[in-house]
Amino acid sequence: MKAIFIAYNQAYNQEIVELLEKMGQRGYTVWEEIGGRGSVDGEPHLGNHAWPTQNHALLTVVEDSLAPQVMSALRQLDADNAQLGLRAYTLPVEEAL
C-alpha cells in the first residue's frame, strides 16, 4: 500500500475529493487552513492580509496499483491550473490498522 500526501490550494478541495471518489478511493483525512510556500515558485498561501489564500492537505492510503493513476491525475490537475499550487508525494505504508 502507498500513502499519498497532497498539499494544495484550498480552491482544489472539491476537485481532489471528486478525483479520488471517481477512482474508487473512499478513505482520506483532510487538514484545512494550513499555510505554506512552494519550494520552486508561486505565491505564499498564509491566510493573512498580505497572502490571504490558504492551503489544505489530504492524506489517503491506496493500493500500490492505484497510486500511479492518482499521481498522474494530480499531475494533470496541477498542469491545468499551475498558478494555484499543488504538490503530492507517495510514501510506502509498512503497516495499517
Order of alpha helices (4+ residues) and beta strands (2+ residues): beta-alpha-beta-beta-alpha-beta
